């Protein structure tokens, strides 16, 4: 399967919903203050993407801090084995 960027400025996406799902979807849309469904869907899709990206960045920062701590511990251990620490 190959995904290409559309040549149009706007594209339509069709989804299938049961009447019950559609009613819940519209109610959620209006309760969030949206007048139309389109902007709500765009915001939900992009917000989820940003949440994942933020969580990924947070995990990356934590891993970098842990990496620095491990390097410091390794340096300490190697110096103590060489007899440089009292």
C-alpha positions in Angstrom: 0.0 0.0 0.0 1.4 3.4 -1.0 0.3 6.7 0.5 0.7 9.7 -1.7 0.1 13.3 -0.8 -3.1 14.5 -2.5 -2.8 17.0 -5.2 -5.9 18.9 -4.0 -5.8 21.4 -1.2 -8.7 19.7 0.6 -9.6 16.0 0.7 -12.5 14.1 2.2 -12.3 11.1 4.4 -15.3 8.8 4.8 -15.8 6.7 7.9 -18.6 4.3 8.7 -20.4 4.7 12.0 -23.5 3.1 13.4 -26.3 5.5 14.1 -25.5 5.2 17.8 -21.9 6.0 17.3 -22.8 9.0 15.1 -25.1 10.4 17.7 -22.4 10.1 20.4 -19.9 11.7 18.0 -22.1 14.7 17.2 -22.9 15.2 20.9 -19.3 15.1 21.8 -18.5 17.6 19.0 -21.2 20.0 20.2 -20.3 19.6 23.9 -16.7 20.7 23.1 -18.1 23.9 21.5 -17.7 23.0 17.8 -20.4 24.0 15.4 -19.2 21.6 12.6 -17.8 18.1 12.8 -14.8 18.8 10.5 -12.8 21.1 12.8 -13.5 18.8 15.7 -12.1 15.8 13.9 -9.0 17.7 12.7 -8.3 19.0 16.3 -8.8 15.5 17.8 -6.5 13.9 15.3 -3.8 16.5 15.6 -4.1 16.8 19.4 -3.6 13.0 19.7 -0.5 13.3 17.5 0.9 16.1 19.7 0.2 14.2 22.9 2.2 11.2 21.6 5.0 13.5 20.4 5.2 15.2 23.8 5.2 11.9 25.7 7.9 10.6 23.4 10.0 13.7 24.0 9.6 13.3 27.7 10.7 9.7 27.6 13.7 10.7 25.5 14.8 13.3 28.0 14.5 10.8 30.8 16.6 8.3 28.9 19.3 10.9 28.2 19.4 11.8 32.0 19.7 8.1 32.8 22.5 7.7 30.3 24.4 10.5 31.8 24.0 9.0 35.3 25.2 5.6 34.1 28.2 7.3 32.5 29.0 9.0 35.8 28.7 5.8 37.7 30.9 4.0 35.2 33.5 6.7 35.5 33.4 6.5 39.3 33.8 2.8 39.3 36.7 2.8 36.8 38.5 5.5 38.9 37.9 3.5 42.1 39.3 0.4 40.5 42.4 2.3 39.4 42.9 3.4 43.0 42.4 7.1 42.2 39.7 7.5 44.8 40.4 7.3 48.5 
